[in-house]
Amino acid sequence: MNMASNTAISLRSRLAKGDTVFGVWAALPSAFSAELVCTEGVDYVCVDQQHGLVDYGDMVEMLRAIEGRGTAVPFTRVPVNQAWVIGRAFDAGMQGVVVPMVSNREEAEAAVAACRYAPVGVRSFGPVRASMVLNSRDIAVVGDSVMCFIMVETRESIEKIEEIASTPGLDGIYIGPADLALGLGLPPNLDKEEPEHVAAVDKVLKACQKYGVIPGIQCGSGKAARKFADRGFRFITVTKDSSLLPAAVEKEIAAALGGEKSGNNVKEKGYV
């Protein structure tokens, strides 16, 4: 196996031991930007195919860039919970997927099945690039090694979180705070503090802990990420590239103009 696959094995082993890992969301359709965010301490980089401008071709090039750095594990948020879309991401060499808009046990089972080969799943066999990345065509290597996270973003998903969390073969549940806020009738942004949102997040965390799946969440800052890590979340996105760039520019322009704004006043305006 190459360096990238060894990194993936290390991530899975750390999560299995109960460690917390931190990552970055990659929404800019650029292999170079994907390389740039693979800095020390970044455990995974998740390429976002659901929102933003990243198409499949962009995703493959970004995947290669992340692999080339050899420091972070490549994940992707697929655009939809469909078997051929999920399988295609793994065939390209992705080591994990984040599947959006899962609201019940049936949808969670469909996501898990799409990640696994028969007899336990429905993934079609064609690891064209993955077989090179992992140096194997053995389904135990190219199939069983990949990770499946699903996103809970609706009121229904919170009401049915116990049946979702108990889905066999599910590796983790990832909270998209903005979409979850919409589902609860709240403004869609990150780092929510409304009591209903806080209670929903806590309910997801407890279900994950009860059924032994990895709790994950999207954050808008390192400070927020630390807070959720201390609460018990273990797969935590600290920030995303498309937010870092304008925030950094705003901070430096404000300093150049001698204005009142500072980096501490730049608030995350992202989605997930």
ZAMARGU-4260 file (C-alpha; in steps of 0.2 Angstrom, whole numbers, plus 5000, padded with zeros to 4 digits):
<rodrens>
0) 5000/5000/5000 | 5006/5018/4997 | 5007/5032/5010 | 4990/5038/5007 | 4982/5021/5011
5) 4993/5019/5026 | 4987/5036/5032 | 4969/5030/5030 | 4973/5014/5040 | 4980/5025/5054
10) 4964/5036/5055 | 4953/5021/5056 | 4964/5014/5070 | 4964/5030/5080 | 4945/5031/5078
15) 4943/5013/5084 | 4953/5017/5099 | 4942/5032/5104 | 4953/5046/5098 | 4947/5063/5091
20) 4952/5068/5073 | 4951/5085/5065 | 4949/5090/5047 | 4945/5103/5034 | 4931/5105/5022
25) 4937/5108/5004 | 4924/5117/4993 | 4935/5126/4981 | 4937/5116/4965 | 4956/5117/4965
30) 4969/5103/4968 | 4981/5116/4974 | 4970/5123/4987 | 4967/5105/4993 | 4986/5103/4994
35) 4987/5119/5004 | 4975/5114/5018 | 4985/5097/5021 | 4995/5105/5035 | 5001/5098/5051
40) 4987/5092/5062 | 4974/5090/5049 | 4969/5072/5049 | 4956/5072/5035 | 4951/5083/5020
45) 4933/5081/5014 | 4930/5087/4996 | 4912/5094/4995 | 4903/5088/4980 | 4886/5093/4986
50) 4887/5112/4988 | 4899/5123/4979 | 4908/5121/4962 | 4917/5104/4963 | 4912/5091/4950
55) 4918/5073/4948 | 4933/5078/4938 | 4938/5091/4951 | 4936/5079/4965 | 4948/5066/4957
60) 4961/5079/4955 | 4959/5086/4973 | 4959/5068/4979 | 4976/5065/4970 | 4983/5081/4978
65) 4978/5076/4995 | 4985/5058/4992 | 5001/5067/4986 | 5004/5076/5002 | 5002/5060/5012
70) 4997/5068/5028 | 4978/5068/5028 | 4964/5055/5023 | 4953/5060/5008 | 4935/5060/5011
75) 4921/5067/5000 | 4903/5073/5003 | 4894/5065/4989 | 4880/5075/4981 | 4866/5062/4984
80) 4862/5046/4993 | 4863/5035/4978 | 4873/5019/4976 | 4882/5023/4959 | 4887/5040/4965
85) 4894/5033/4981 | 4903/5018/4973 | 4911/5030/4960 | 4919/5040/4973 | 4926/5025/4981
90) 4932/5018/4964 | 4942/5034/4962 | 4951/5031/4978 | 4942/5040/4991 | 4944/5032/5009
95) 4927/5039/5016 | 4911/5046/5011 | 4899/5058/5020 | 4881/5055/5014 | 4869/5070/5015
100) 4851/5071/5020 | 4848/5054/5029 | 4832/5055/5039 | 4828/5037/5043 | 4834/5019/5045
105) 4830/5014/5027 | 4840/5029/5020 | 4855/5025/5032 | 4854/5006/5027 | 4855/5012/5008
110) 4870/5022/5011 | 4879/5008/5021 | 4875/4996/5007 | 4881/5007/4994 | 4898/5007/5002
115) 4900/4988/5003 | 4901/4973/4991 | 4889/4958/4991 | 4883/4949/5001 | 4882/4963/5013
120) 4880/4977/5001 | 4876/4983/4983 | 4892/4991/4978 | 4896/4987/4960 | 4914/4980/4958
125) 4925/4992/4948 | 4939/4999/4958 | 4948/5006/4943 | 4959/5019/4952 | 4956/5012/4970
130) 4965/4996/4966 | 4980/5006/4962 | 4979/5017/4977 | 4977/5001/4989 | 4988/4990/4978
135) 4974/4977/4979 | 4958/4971/4970 | 4953/4961/4985 | 4936/4966/4991 | 4941/4965/5009
140) 4954/4978/5005 | 4945/4990/4993 | 4928/4987/5001 | 4929/4984/5019 | 4942/4997/5023
145) 4932/5012/5017 | 4922/5022/5030 | 4903/5027/5029 | 4897/5043/5038 | 4879/5049/5035
150) 4872/5067/5039 | 4857/5070/5050 | 4850/5087/5045 | 4831/5086/5047 | 4818/5086/5061
155) 4814/5068/5056 | 4832/5062/5058 | 4832/5069/5075 | 4816/5060/5080 | 4823/5044/5072
160) 4841/5045/5078 | 4840/5029/5088 | 4835/5019/5073 | 4848/5028/5062 | 4862/5026/5075
165) 4859/5007/5077 | 4861/5004/5058 | 4873/4989/5056 | 4889/4994/5047 | 4887/5013/5049
170) 4904/5021/5054 | 4898/5038/5060 | 4885/5051/5060 | 4889/5069/5055 | 4879/5084/5060
175) 4877/5098/5047 | 4872/5112/5059 | 4866/5124/5046 | 4854/5112/5037 | 4849/5105/5054
180) 4844/5122/5059 | 4833/5124/5044 | 4825/5108/5048 | 4821/5115/5066 | 4815/5131/5059
185) 4830/5141/5064 | 4842/5152/5054 | 4855/5142/5044 | 4872/5145/5050 | 4885/5136/5060
190) 4890/5136/5079 | 4871/5137/5084 | 4867/5142/5102 | 4848/5140/5102 | 4842/5128/5115
195) 4832/5117/5103 | 4847/5115/5091 | 4859/5112/5106 | 4847/5099/5112 | 4846/5090/5095
200) 4865/5090/5094 | 4866/5082/5111 | 4853/5069/5107 | 4863/5064/5091 | 4879/5063/5102
205) 4871/5052/5115 | 4864/5040/5102 | 4881/5039/5094 | 4889/5034/5110 | 4875/5022/5114
210) 4877/5012/5098 | 4896/5014/5096 | 4896/5025/5080 | 4908/5040/5078 | 4900/5057/5081
215) 4905/5070/5069 | 4901/5089/5067 | 4905/5104/5056 | 4912/5119/5065 | 4915/5137/5060
220) 4931/5139/5070 | 4945/5130/5080 | 4937/5137/5096 | 4920/5129/5092 | 4929/5113/5087
225) 4938/5112/5104 | 4921/5114/5112 | 4913/5100/5103 | 4928/5089/5106 | 4927/5092/5124
230) 4908/5087/5123 | 4913/5070/5115 | 4913/5073/5096 | 4927/5063/5088 | 4926/5068/5069
235) 4927/5087/5068 | 4928/5098/5054 | 4937/5114/5060 | 4934/5125/5045 | 4933/5126/5026
240) 4944/5133/5013 | 4930/5144/5005 | 4927/5153/5022 | 4946/5155/5026 | 4950/5165/5011
245) 4938/5179/5012 | 4940/5180/5031 | 4958/5181/5030 | 4957/5195/5016 | 4944/5204/5026
250) 4955/5204/5042 | 4970/5210/5032 | 4961/5224/5023 | 4953/5230/5039 | 4971/5231/5047
255) 4977/5240/5032 | 4963/5253/5032 | 4965/5255/5051 | 4947/5251/5054 | 4939/5244/5069
260) 4937/5226/5063 | 4949/5213/5068 | 4951/5194/5064 | 4941/5191/5080 | 4926/5199/5073
265) 4926/5189/5057 | 4911/5177/5059 | 4909/5161/5050 | 4896/5163/5036 | 4897/5145/5030
270) 4884/5131/5026 | 4884/5113/5029
</rodrens>
